[in-house]
Amino acid sequence: MSWGSIVARFDDLIHVPVRLRITAALAATRDLEFGALEESLGISTSLLSKHLRLLADARYVVLEKRPQPFGRPRTWIRLTPEGRTAYLGHVAALRELLEGTGGPGEV
């Protein structure tokens, strides 16, 4: 998917700082394990779960429980194609906003 095919559009769901950080982390990889994402964001399990539930309800992410050779199954998270498109569109809208603002003294 190229930037040229992305429509710049603000997404209120993604715009929330924690969800923007979640989608940015997921956009950089195929999938992430819940604990690794939680640690990298430095947020609580309950807060991450809440935001992932909202993103999953919007069909922006998929959560998958994978069995482990020992211990409990682990949850892996990945962006859906719709989630990736929404994230990239939101980033494109932010870029347009930044590029459209002039430097000091410009109107």
C-alpha positions in Angstrom: 0.0 0.0 0.0 1.5 3.3 -1.0 1.0 6.7 0.5 -0.5 7.8 -2.8 -3.4 5.4 -2.4 -4.2 6.6 1.2 -6.9 9.1 1.7 -6.0 11.6 4.4 -8.8 11.5 7.0 -8.8 12.1 10.7 -10.1 9.2 12.7 -11.5 10.1 16.1 -11.0 6.5 17.4 -7.3 6.4 16.5 -6.7 10.1 17.5 -6.8 9.3 21.2 -3.1 9.2 22.2 -3.0 5.7 23.7 -4.8 4.2 20.6 -2.5 6.2 18.3 0.5 4.7 20.0 -1.1 1.2 19.8 -1.8 1.5 16.1 1.6 3.0 15.4 3.3 0.1 17.2 1.1 -2.5 15.3 1.7 -0.8 11.9 5.4 -1.3 12.3 5.1 -5.1 12.6 3.0 -8.0 11.5 1.8 -8.7 15.0 2.7 -8.1 18.7 2.3 -10.1 21.8 0.0 -8.4 24.4 2.7 -8.3 27.1 5.3 -6.8 24.8 2.9 -4.1 23.7 1.9 -3.4 27.2 5.5 -3.1 28.3 6.5 -0.9 25.3 3.6 1.5 26.0 4.2 1.5 29.7 0.5 1.2 30.5 -1.6 -1.1 32.7 -3.1 -4.4 31.5 -6.6 -3.1 32.1 -6.0 0.2 30.2 -4.5 -1.7 27.2 -7.4 -4.2 27.3 -10.0 -1.4 27.2 -8.4 0.4 24.2 -7.9 -2.9 22.4 -11.5 -3.8 22.9 -12.6 -0.4 21.3 -10.2 -1.0 18.4 -11.4 -4.6 18.0 -15.1 -3.5 18.1 -14.3 -1.1 15.2 -12.6 -4.0 13.4 -9.2 -2.2 13.4 -7.4 -5.0 15.3 -7.7 -8.7 15.7 -6.7 -10.5 19.0 -5.7 -14.1 18.7 -4.9 -16.4 21.6 -2.0 -18.7 20.7 -1.2 -21.8 22.8 2.3 -22.1 24.3 4.4 -25.2 24.9 3.9 -24.6 28.6 1.9 -22.1 30.6 -1.1 -20.1 29.6 -1.9 -19.1 26.0 -0.7 -15.7 25.0 -2.7 -13.0 23.1 -1.3 -11.6 19.9 -2.6 -8.5 18.3 -2.5 -7.4 14.7 -3.9 -4.5 12.6 -6.6 -5.5 10.1 -6.4 -4.1 6.6 -9.2 -1.6 7.7 -7.2 -0.7 10.7 -4.0 -0.1 8.7 -5.9 2.0 6.2 -7.5 4.1 9.0 -4.1 4.5 10.7 -2.3 5.5 7.6 -5.2 7.9 6.6 -5.0 9.5 10.0 -1.2 9.9 9.8 -1.6 11.4 6.3 -4.2 13.9 7.7 -1.8 14.9 10.4 1.0 15.3 7.9 -1.2 17.6 5.7 -2.0 19.6 8.8 1.7 20.0 9.7 2.7 20.8 6.1 -0.1 23.3 5.7 1.1 25.4 8.7 3.5 28.1 7.8 6.7 28.8 9.7 7.1 31.8 12.0 5.8 35.0 10.4 3.8 33.1 7.7 0.0 33.3 7.6 
